[in-house]
Amino acid sequence: MSPIELNKRQEEILQIVKNNGPITGEQIADRLSLTRATLRPDLAILTMAGFLDARPRVGYFYAGKKSAQALGDTMNNMKVKDFQSMPVVVRESVSVYDAICQMFLEDVGTLFVVDEQSLLVGVLSRKDLLRTSIGRQELNQIPVHIIMTRMPNITTCKKSESLIEVSRRLIEQQIDAVPVVAEEPAGLRVTGRITKTTITRAFLSLSESHEL
Amino acid sequence: MSPIELNKRQEEILQIVKNNGPITGEQIADRLSLTRATLRPDLAILTMAGFLDARPRVGYFYAGKKSAQALGDTMNNMKVKDFQSMPVVVRESVSVYDAICQMFLEDVGTLFVVDEQSLLVGVLSRKDLLRTSIGRQELNQIPVHIIMTRMPNITTCKKSESLIEVSRRLIEQQIDAVPVVAEEPAGLRVTGRITKTTITRAFLSLSESHEL
Protein backbone atom coordinates (compact mmCIF):
# COMPACT_ATOMS: atom_id res chain seq x y z
CA MET A 1 0.00 0.00 0.00
CA SER A 2 1.08 3.55 -0.61
CA PRO A 3 1.28 5.70 2.51
CA ILE A 4 -1.78 7.83 3.12
CA GLU A 5 -1.34 11.50 2.33
CA LEU A 6 -3.86 13.88 3.81
CA ASN A 7 -5.28 17.07 2.38
CA LYS A 8 -4.55 20.41 4.05
CA ARG A 9 -7.71 20.51 6.13
CA GLN A 10 -7.26 16.93 7.33
CA GLU A 11 -3.69 17.79 8.43
CA GLU A 12 -5.02 20.79 10.36
CA ILE A 13 -7.64 18.65 12.10
CA LEU A 14 -4.98 16.11 13.04
CA GLN A 15 -2.79 18.87 14.55
CA ILE A 16 -5.73 20.26 16.55
CA VAL A 17 -6.60 16.81 17.94
CA LYS A 18 -2.93 16.03 18.72
CA ASN A 19 -2.61 19.24 20.71
CA ASN A 20 -6.06 19.41 22.31
CA GLY A 21 -7.62 15.92 22.36
CA PRO A 22 -10.01 14.75 23.61
CA ILE A 23 -11.94 17.38 21.69
CA THR A 24 -15.45 17.34 20.20
CA GLY A 25 -16.32 17.81 16.55
CA GLU A 26 -18.00 21.12 17.40
CA GLN A 27 -14.84 22.41 19.09
CA ILE A 28 -12.68 21.40 16.12
CA ALA A 29 -15.15 23.15 13.80
CA ASP A 30 -15.00 26.33 15.94
CA ARG A 31 -11.21 26.45 15.77
CA LEU A 32 -11.31 26.17 11.98
CA SER A 33 -14.26 28.61 11.65
CA LEU A 34 -16.20 25.95 9.78
CA THR A 35 -19.51 24.21 10.44
CA ARG A 36 -19.65 20.72 11.94
CA ALA A 37 -21.40 19.55 8.75
CA THR A 38 -18.49 20.74 6.58
CA LEU A 39 -15.99 18.81 8.70
CA ARG A 40 -18.00 15.59 8.88
CA PRO A 41 -16.48 13.91 5.76
CA ASP A 42 -12.92 14.76 6.88
CA LEU A 43 -13.55 13.44 10.40
CA ALA A 44 -15.10 10.29 8.96
CA ILE A 45 -12.12 9.67 6.67
CA LEU A 46 -9.58 10.32 9.46
CA THR A 47 -11.42 7.97 11.81
CA MET A 48 -11.88 5.26 9.18
CA ALA A 49 -8.23 5.47 8.15
CA GLY A 50 -7.23 4.97 11.79
CA PHE A 51 -5.67 8.40 12.50
CA LEU A 52 -8.35 9.33 15.02
CA ASP A 53 -10.41 7.43 17.55
CA ALA A 54 -13.85 8.76 18.49
CA ARG A 55 -15.66 8.07 21.76
CA PRO A 56 -19.33 9.02 22.23
CA ARG A 57 -19.87 12.01 24.52
CA VAL A 58 -16.11 12.52 24.93
CA GLY A 59 -14.66 13.43 21.56
CA TYR A 60 -11.77 12.66 19.26
CA PHE A 61 -8.36 11.25 20.30
CA TYR A 62 -5.22 11.03 18.20
CA ALA A 63 -4.64 7.35 17.46
CA GLY A 64 -1.32 7.54 15.69
CA LYS A 65 -0.64 6.77 12.05
CA LYS A 66 -1.64 3.18 11.39
CA SER A 67 -1.16 1.51 8.05
CA ALA A 68 -3.81 2.30 5.52
CA GLN A 69 -7.03 0.39 5.84
CA ALA A 70 -8.21 -1.81 3.03
CA LEU A 71 -10.21 0.00 0.39
CA GLY A 72 -13.21 -2.26 0.91
CA ASP A 73 -13.32 -1.41 4.62
CA THR A 74 -12.94 2.29 3.97
CA MET A 75 -15.69 2.37 1.34
CA ASN A 76 -18.09 0.27 3.44
CA ASN A 77 -17.59 2.74 6.27
CA MET A 78 -18.58 5.74 4.15
CA LYS A 79 -22.09 6.25 5.52
CA VAL A 80 -24.95 8.43 4.33
CA LYS A 81 -25.03 10.38 7.60
CA ASP A 82 -21.42 11.56 7.13
CA PHE A 83 -21.86 12.82 3.56
CA GLN A 84 -25.52 13.92 3.24
CA SER A 85 -26.57 17.52 2.44
CA MET A 86 -29.58 19.42 3.73
CA PRO A 87 -32.80 18.58 1.88
CA VAL A 88 -34.69 21.33 0.04
CA VAL A 89 -38.46 20.83 0.32
CA VAL A 90 -41.64 22.43 -1.04
CA ARG A 91 -45.30 21.94 -0.15
CA GLU A 92 -47.49 19.97 -2.57
CA SER A 93 -49.73 22.99 -3.17
CA VAL A 94 -47.04 25.31 -4.59
CA SER A 95 -47.09 26.02 -8.31
CA VAL A 96 -44.61 24.61 -10.82
CA TYR A 97 -43.39 28.17 -11.39
CA ASP A 98 -42.61 28.68 -7.70
CA ALA A 99 -40.92 25.28 -7.51
CA ILE A 100 -38.62 26.23 -10.41
CA CYS A 101 -37.77 29.52 -8.66
CA GLN A 102 -37.03 27.60 -5.45
CA MET A 103 -34.76 25.23 -7.37
CA PHE A 104 -32.73 28.17 -8.76
CA LEU A 105 -32.71 29.98 -5.42
CA GLU A 106 -31.31 26.97 -3.56
CA ASP A 107 -29.25 25.82 -6.55
CA VAL A 108 -30.30 22.18 -6.32
CA GLY A 109 -31.30 19.67 -9.00
CA THR A 110 -34.05 17.92 -7.03
CA LEU A 111 -36.83 19.15 -4.70
CA PHE A 112 -38.65 16.93 -2.21
CA VAL A 113 -42.38 17.54 -1.80
CA VAL A 114 -43.89 17.27 1.69
CA ASP A 115 -47.42 17.45 3.17
CA GLU A 116 -48.67 19.64 6.07
CA GLN A 117 -47.01 17.28 8.56
CA SER A 118 -43.68 17.60 6.69
CA LEU A 119 -43.85 13.98 5.54
CA LEU A 120 -42.55 12.93 2.11
CA VAL A 121 -45.18 12.78 -0.65
CA GLY A 122 -43.23 13.42 -3.84
CA VAL A 123 -40.03 14.23 -5.71
CA LEU A 124 -39.45 16.84 -8.44
CA SER A 125 -36.42 16.68 -10.70
CA ARG A 126 -35.09 19.36 -13.05
CA LYS A 127 -36.17 17.02 -15.82
CA ASP A 128 -39.81 16.93 -14.55
CA LEU A 129 -39.89 20.72 -14.38
CA LEU A 130 -38.29 21.17 -17.81
CA ARG A 131 -40.81 18.76 -19.37
CA THR A 132 -43.70 20.73 -17.89
CA SER A 133 -42.26 24.12 -18.76
CA ILE A 134 -42.20 23.43 -22.51
CA GLY A 135 -45.89 22.50 -22.43
CA ARG A 136 -48.47 25.12 -23.34
CA GLN A 137 -49.75 25.40 -19.77
CA GLU A 138 -49.60 28.37 -17.43
CA LEU A 139 -46.88 27.36 -14.93
CA ASN A 140 -48.43 29.56 -12.23
CA GLN A 141 -51.62 27.54 -12.40
CA ILE A 142 -50.26 23.98 -12.09
CA PRO A 143 -49.59 22.71 -8.56
CA VAL A 144 -46.53 20.48 -8.26
CA HIS A 145 -48.55 17.49 -7.01
CA ILE A 146 -49.87 17.08 -10.59
CA ILE A 147 -46.41 16.46 -12.06
CA MET A 148 -44.31 15.05 -9.20
CA THR A 149 -43.19 11.43 -8.78
CA ARG A 150 -45.31 10.03 -5.93
CA MET A 151 -44.93 7.51 -3.15
CA PRO A 152 -44.53 4.52 -3.42
CA ASN A 153 -42.47 5.17 -6.58
CA ILE A 154 -39.86 7.21 -4.71
CA THR A 155 -36.43 5.71 -4.03
CA THR A 156 -35.14 6.68 -0.57
CA CYS A 157 -32.25 5.84 1.74
CA LYS A 158 -31.54 5.80 5.49
CA LYS A 159 -28.74 7.65 7.25
CA SER A 160 -27.11 4.41 8.46
CA GLU A 161 -26.69 2.98 4.92
CA SER A 162 -23.41 3.00 3.02
CA LEU A 163 -22.77 5.35 0.09
CA ILE A 164 -22.06 2.28 -2.04
CA GLU A 165 -25.65 1.07 -1.57
CA VAL A 166 -27.03 4.49 -2.45
CA SER A 167 -24.77 4.78 -5.52
CA ARG A 168 -26.14 1.48 -6.77
CA ARG A 169 -29.70 2.80 -6.36
CA LEU A 170 -28.90 6.06 -8.21
CA ILE A 171 -27.46 4.11 -11.15
CA GLU A 172 -30.08 1.35 -11.29
CA GLN A 173 -33.06 3.70 -10.94
CA GLN A 174 -31.47 6.32 -13.25
CA ILE A 175 -32.09 9.17 -10.82
CA ASP A 176 -29.93 12.09 -9.69
CA ALA A 177 -30.83 12.23 -6.00
CA VAL A 178 -32.55 10.37 -3.17
CA PRO A 179 -34.00 11.77 0.06
CA VAL A 180 -32.56 10.53 3.34
CA VAL A 181 -35.61 9.56 5.41
CA ALA A 182 -36.51 8.56 8.96
CA GLU A 183 -39.47 6.20 9.38
CA GLU A 184 -42.24 7.53 11.61
CA PRO A 185 -45.64 6.02 12.38
CA ALA A 186 -47.36 8.46 10.02
CA GLY A 187 -44.86 8.23 7.16
CA LEU A 188 -41.34 9.24 6.09
CA ARG A 189 -39.69 12.37 7.44
CA VAL A 190 -37.08 13.88 5.09
CA THR A 191 -33.82 14.56 6.94
CA GLY A 192 -31.23 14.91 4.17
CA ARG A 193 -30.30 14.30 0.55
CA ILE A 194 -27.71 12.27 -1.32
CA THR A 195 -27.04 13.23 -4.95
CA LYS A 196 -24.56 12.33 -7.67
CA THR A 197 -22.68 15.44 -6.50
CA THR A 198 -22.38 13.84 -3.03
CA ILE A 199 -20.93 10.69 -4.61
CA THR A 200 -18.52 12.72 -6.78
CA ARG A 201 -17.33 14.55 -3.63
CA ALA A 202 -16.92 11.22 -1.81
CA PHE A 203 -14.90 9.81 -4.72
CA LEU A 204 -12.64 12.86 -4.50
CA SER A 205 -12.24 12.69 -0.71
CA LEU A 206 -11.40 9.00 -1.00
CA SER A 207 -8.59 9.81 -3.43
CA GLU A 208 -7.34 12.69 -1.27
CA SER A 209 -7.09 10.52 1.83
CA HIS A 210 -5.16 7.84 -0.07
CA GLU A 211 -3.07 9.98 -2.39
CA LEU A 212 0.14 8.60 -3.88
CA MET B 1 -5.90 -5.67 2.75
CA SER B 2 -9.07 -7.64 2.17
CA PRO B 3 -8.92 -10.01 -0.78
CA ILE B 4 -10.47 -8.62 -3.94
CA GLU B 5 -13.87 -10.03 -4.77
CA LEU B 6 -15.15 -9.58 -8.31
CA ASN B 7 -18.65 -8.99 -9.56
CA LYS B 8 -20.37 -11.60 -11.70
CA ARG B 9 -19.44 -10.08 -15.05
CA GLN B 10 -15.81 -9.62 -14.02
CA GLU B 11 -15.67 -13.33 -13.01
CA GLU B 12 -17.10 -14.27 -16.41
CA ILE B 13 -14.49 -12.17 -18.22
CA LEU B 14 -11.75 -13.78 -16.16
CA GLN B 15 -13.00 -17.28 -17.09
CA ILE B 16 -13.14 -16.37 -20.78
CA VAL B 17 -9.59 -15.01 -20.75
CA LYS B 18 -8.30 -18.00 -18.74
CA ASN B 19 -9.75 -20.41 -21.31
CA ASN B 20 -9.16 -18.44 -24.50
CA GLY B 21 -6.38 -15.89 -23.95
CA PRO B 22 -4.83 -14.11 -25.69
CA ILE B 23 -8.19 -12.68 -26.70
CA THR B 24 -9.19 -9.17 -27.79
CA GLY B 25 -11.73 -6.96 -26.01
CA GLU B 26 -14.04 -7.25 -29.03
CA GLN B 27 -13.94 -11.06 -28.86
CA ILE B 28 -14.70 -11.03 -25.13
CA ALA B 29 -17.60 -8.65 -25.79
CA ASP B 30 -18.95 -10.95 -28.52
CA ARG B 31 -18.94 -13.97 -26.22
CA LEU B 32 -20.91 -12.01 -23.60
CA SER B 33 -23.24 -10.43 -26.21
CA LEU B 34 -22.25 -6.99 -24.94
CA THR B 35 -20.62 -3.99 -26.60
CA ARG B 36 -16.91 -3.26 -26.17
CA ALA B 37 -17.88 0.07 -24.53
CA THR B 38 -19.94 -1.69 -21.87
CA LEU B 39 -17.03 -3.96 -20.96
CA ARG B 40 -14.39 -1.23 -20.87
CA PRO B 41 -14.73 -0.36 -17.14
CA ASP B 42 -14.58 -4.05 -16.14
CA LEU B 43 -11.53 -4.68 -18.32
CA ALA B 44 -9.85 -1.57 -16.91
CA ILE B 45 -10.51 -2.67 -13.31
CA LEU B 46 -9.31 -6.24 -13.97
CA THR B 47 -6.15 -4.95 -15.64
CA MET B 48 -5.45 -2.35 -12.94
CA ALA B 49 -6.02 -4.88 -10.18
CA GLY B 50 -3.48 -7.19 -11.80
CA PHE B 51 -5.78 -10.06 -12.85
CA LEU B 52 -5.23 -9.42 -16.56
CA ASP B 53 -2.34 -8.22 -18.67
CA ALA B 54 -3.07 -6.40 -21.92
CA ARG B 55 -0.75 -6.22 -24.93
CA PRO B 56 -1.47 -3.83 -27.81
CA ARG B 57 -2.63 -5.58 -30.99
CA VAL B 58 -2.58 -8.99 -29.25
CA GLY B 59 -5.18 -8.93 -26.51
CA TYR B 60 -5.72 -9.90 -22.89
CA PHE B 61 -3.79 -12.59 -20.97
CA TYR B 62 -4.62 -14.07 -17.59
CA ALA B 63 -1.99 -12.77 -15.15
CA GLY B 64 -3.00 -14.71 -12.04
CA LYS B 65 -4.41 -13.30 -8.88
CA LYS B 66 -1.91 -10.84 -7.44
CA SER B 67 -2.43 -9.13 -4.13
CA ALA B 68 -4.70 -6.13 -4.29
CA GLN B 69 -3.14 -2.96 -5.58
CA ALA B 70 -3.06 0.12 -3.39
CA LEU B 71 -6.16 2.26 -3.61
CA GLY B 72 -4.15 5.29 -4.69
CA ASP B 73 -2.67 3.37 -7.61
CA THR B 74 -6.05 1.97 -8.62
CA MET B 75 -7.74 5.37 -8.54
CA ASN B 76 -4.92 7.12 -10.38
CA ASN B 77 -5.23 4.49 -13.09
CA MET B 78 -8.94 5.14 -13.64
CA LYS B 79 -8.66 7.17 -16.84
CA VAL B 80 -11.24 9.21 -18.73
CA LYS B 81 -10.87 7.05 -21.85
CA ASP B 82 -11.99 3.93 -19.95
CA PHE B 83 -15.12 5.45 -18.41
CA GLN B 84 -16.35 8.13 -20.86
CA SER B 85 -19.74 8.01 -22.60
CA MET B 86 -20.63 9.16 -26.10
CA PRO B 87 -21.15 12.93 -26.40
CA VAL B 88 -24.51 14.29 -27.54
CA VAL B 89 -24.07 17.38 -29.72
CA VAL B 90 -26.27 19.98 -31.41
CA ARG B 91 -25.47 22.72 -33.96
CA GLU B 92 -25.38 26.33 -32.72
CA SER B 93 -28.22 27.30 -35.03
CA VAL B 94 -30.85 24.93 -33.56
CA SER B 95 -33.63 26.42 -31.44
CA VAL B 96 -33.87 26.10 -27.66
CA TYR B 97 -37.06 24.07 -28.19
CA ASP B 98 -35.27 21.56 -30.43
CA ALA B 99 -32.35 21.34 -27.98
CA ILE B 100 -34.77 20.47 -25.14
CA CYS B 101 -36.36 17.77 -27.32
CA GLN B 102 -32.89 16.40 -28.14
CA MET B 103 -32.03 16.32 -24.44
CA PHE B 104 -35.15 14.23 -23.67
CA LEU B 105 -34.66 12.03 -26.71
CA GLU B 106 -31.08 11.15 -25.75
CA ASP B 107 -31.84 11.28 -22.01
CA VAL B 108 -28.78 13.36 -21.12
CA GLY B 109 -28.37 16.33 -18.78
CA THR B 110 -25.88 18.28 -20.90
CA LEU B 111 -25.60 18.99 -24.65
CA PHE B 112 -22.42 20.13 -26.35
CA VAL B 113 -22.78 22.73 -29.10
CA VAL B 114 -20.57 22.45 -32.20
CA ASP B 115 -19.96 24.54 -35.32
CA GLU B 116 -20.08 23.43 -38.99
CA GLN B 117 -16.65 21.81 -38.59
CA SER B 118 -17.89 19.85 -35.54
CA LEU B 119 -15.65 21.86 -33.21
CA LEU B 120 -16.77 22.77 -29.68
CA VAL B 121 -18.34 26.23 -29.33
CA GLY B 122 -20.69 25.87 -26.34
CA VAL B 123 -22.34 23.86 -23.59
CA LEU B 124 -26.03 23.70 -22.64
CA SER B 125 -27.11 22.34 -19.27
CA ARG B 126 -30.62 21.35 -18.15
CA LYS B 127 -30.39 24.39 -15.87
CA ASP B 128 -29.68 26.76 -18.82
CA LEU B 129 -32.65 25.35 -20.72
CA LEU B 130 -34.99 25.48 -17.70
CA ARG B 131 -34.04 29.12 -17.04
CA THR B 132 -34.85 30.05 -20.63
CA SER B 133 -38.06 28.04 -20.75
CA ILE B 134 -39.70 29.98 -17.91
CA GLY B 135 -39.03 33.25 -19.69
CA ARG B 136 -41.74 34.81 -21.84
CA GLN B 137 -39.92 34.11 -25.10
CA GLU B 138 -40.94 31.81 -27.93
CA LEU B 139 -38.57 28.81 -27.52
CA ASN B 140 -38.83 28.01 -31.24
CA GLN B 141 -37.40 31.44 -32.09
CA ILE B 142 -34.30 31.49 -29.86
CA PRO B 143 -31.17 29.77 -31.24
CA VAL B 144 -29.09 27.99 -28.60
CA HIS B 145 -26.01 30.14 -29.25
CA ILE B 146 -27.82 33.00 -27.44
CA ILE B 147 -28.07 31.11 -24.14
CA MET B 148 -25.17 28.61 -24.17
CA THR B 149 -21.96 28.85 -22.13
CA ARG B 150 -19.23 29.76 -24.63
CA MET B 151 -15.54 29.12 -25.10
CA PRO B 152 -13.28 30.04 -23.31
CA ASN B 153 -15.60 29.58 -20.29
CA ILE B 154 -16.07 25.86 -20.93
CA THR B 155 -14.34 23.34 -18.68
CA THR B 156 -13.05 20.34 -20.66
CA CYS B 157 -10.90 17.25 -20.11
CA LYS B 158 -8.65 14.97 -22.16
CA LYS B 159 -9.01 11.22 -22.53
CA SER B 160 -5.63 10.55 -20.91
CA GLU B 161 -6.53 12.36 -17.65
CA SER B 162 -7.56 10.56 -14.47
CA LEU B 163 -11.15 10.54 -13.22
CA ILE B 164 -9.90 12.09 -9.96
CA GLU B 165 -8.78 15.21 -11.84
CA VAL B 166 -12.10 15.47 -13.65
CA SER B 167 -14.07 14.94 -10.39
CA ARG B 168 -12.19 17.84 -8.85
CA ARG B 169 -13.13 20.03 -11.83
CA LEU B 170 -16.83 19.04 -11.63
CA ILE B 171 -16.95 19.94 -7.92
CA GLU B 172 -14.88 23.15 -8.11
CA GLN B 173 -16.68 24.53 -11.16
CA GLN B 174 -20.09 23.34 -9.90
CA ILE B 175 -20.99 21.66 -13.18
CA ASP B 176 -22.62 18.32 -14.01
CA ALA B 177 -20.58 17.32 -17.06
CA VAL B 178 -17.47 18.08 -19.10
CA PRO B 179 -16.77 17.26 -22.74
CA VAL B 180 -13.78 15.03 -23.51
CA VAL B 181 -11.87 16.90 -26.24
CA ALA B 182 -9.00 16.37 -28.66
CA GLU B 183 -6.97 19.44 -29.60
CA GLU B 184 -6.82 20.15 -33.33
CA PRO B 185 -5.25 23.09 -35.17
CA ALA B 186 -8.68 24.69 -35.72
CA GLY B 187 -10.08 24.05 -32.22
CA LEU B 188 -11.39 21.32 -29.93
CA ARG B 189 -13.08 18.21 -31.28
CA VAL B 190 -15.61 16.64 -28.88
CA THR B 191 -14.96 12.90 -28.50
CA GLY B 192 -16.79 11.97 -25.29
CA ARG B 193 -18.39 13.10 -22.07
CA ILE B 194 -17.76 12.62 -18.35
CA THR B 195 -20.64 13.40 -15.98
CA LYS B 196 -21.44 12.96 -12.29
CA THR B 197 -23.19 9.76 -13.41
CA THR B 198 -19.84 8.52 -14.80
CA ILE B 199 -18.18 9.23 -11.45
CA THR B 200 -21.00 7.53 -9.51
CA ARG B 201 -20.58 4.46 -11.75
CA ALA B 202 -16.81 4.52 -11.19
CA PHE B 203 -17.30 4.75 -7.40
CA LEU B 204 -19.56 1.71 -7.63
CA SER B 205 -17.18 -0.30 -9.84
CA LEU B 206 -14.32 0.53 -7.46
CA SER B 207 -16.30 -0.92 -4.55
CA GLU B 208 -17.29 -4.00 -6.57
CA SER B 209 -13.72 -4.81 -7.50
CA HIS B 210 -12.58 -4.48 -3.87
CA GLU B 211 -15.58 -5.92 -2.07
CA LEU B 212 -15.19 -7.34 1.43
Contacts between the chains, C-beta under 8 A, distances in Angstrom:
chain1	res1	chain2	res2	distance
A	1	B	1	6.9
A	1	B	70	4.5
A	1	B	71	7.6
A	2	B	70	4.5
A	2	B	71	7.8
A	2	B	72	4.4
A	2	B	73	6.7
A	68	B	70	7.5
A	68	B	71	7.3
A	70	B	1	4.5
A	70	B	2	4.4
A	70	B	68	7.5
A	70	B	210	7.4
A	70	B	212	7.9
A	71	B	1	7.6
A	71	B	2	7.9
A	71	B	68	7.4
A	71	B	71	4.3
A	71	B	74	7.4
A	71	B	206	7.4
A	71	B	210	4.4
A	72	B	2	4.5
A	72	B	207	7.3
A	72	B	210	4.6
A	72	B	211	5.8
A	72	B	212	4.3
A	73	B	2	6.6
A	73	B	212	6.9
A	74	B	71	7.4
A	75	B	206	7.2
A	75	B	207	4.8
A	75	B	210	7.1
A	76	B	207	7.9
A	76	B	212	6.1
A	97	B	134	6.8
A	100	B	130	6.5
A	100	B	134	5.6
A	103	B	130	7.8
A	104	B	127	7.8
A	104	B	131	7.1
A	107	B	174	8.0
A	109	B	126	7.8
A	109	B	127	7.9
A	109	B	176	7.8
A	126	B	109	7.8
A	126	B	126	4.8
A	126	B	127	6.7
A	126	B	130	6.0
A	127	B	104	7.9
A	127	B	109	7.9
A	127	B	126	6.7
A	129	B	130	6.1
A	130	B	100	6.5
A	130	B	103	7.8
A	130	B	126	6.0
A	130	B	129	6.1
A	130	B	130	4.9
A	130	B	133	6.5
A	131	B	104	7.0
A	133	B	130	6.4
A	133	B	133	4.1
A	133	B	134	5.7
A	134	B	97	6.8
A	134	B	100	5.5
A	134	B	133	5.7
A	134	B	139	6.5
A	139	B	134	6.6
A	163	B	203	7.5
A	164	B	203	7.6
A	164	B	204	6.7
A	164	B	207	4.5
A	167	B	200	5.2
A	167	B	203	5.3
A	167	B	204	4.7
A	167	B	207	7.7
A	168	B	204	5.9
A	170	B	200	5.6
A	171	B	197	7.4
A	171	B	200	6.1
A	171	B	201	5.9
A	171	B	204	6.1
A	174	B	107	8.0
A	176	B	109	7.8
A	176	B	196	7.9
A	195	B	196	7.9
A	196	B	176	7.9
A	196	B	195	7.9
A	196	B	196	3.7
A	196	B	197	6.0
A	196	B	199	7.2
A	196	B	200	5.0
A	197	B	171	7.4
A	197	B	196	6.0
A	199	B	196	7.2
A	199	B	199	6.5
A	199	B	200	4.5
A	199	B	203	5.4
A	200	B	167	5.2
A	200	B	170	5.6
A	200	B	171	6.1
A	200	B	196	4.9
A	200	B	199	4.5
A	200	B	200	7.1
A	201	B	171	5.9
A	202	B	203	6.7
A	203	B	163	7.5
A	203	B	164	7.6
A	203	B	167	5.3
A	203	B	199	5.4
A	203	B	202	6.8
A	203	B	203	4.8
A	203	B	206	8.0
A	204	B	164	6.8
A	204	B	167	4.7
A	204	B	168	5.9
A	204	B	171	6.1
A	206	B	71	7.4
A	206	B	75	7.2
A	206	B	203	8.0
A	207	B	72	7.4
A	207	B	75	4.8
A	207	B	76	7.9
A	207	B	164	4.5
A	207	B	167	7.7
A	210	B	70	7.5
A	210	B	71	4.4
A	210	B	72	4.7
A	210	B	75	7.1
A	211	B	72	5.8
A	212	B	70	8.0
A	212	B	72	4.4
A	212	B	73	6.9
A	212	B	76	6.1
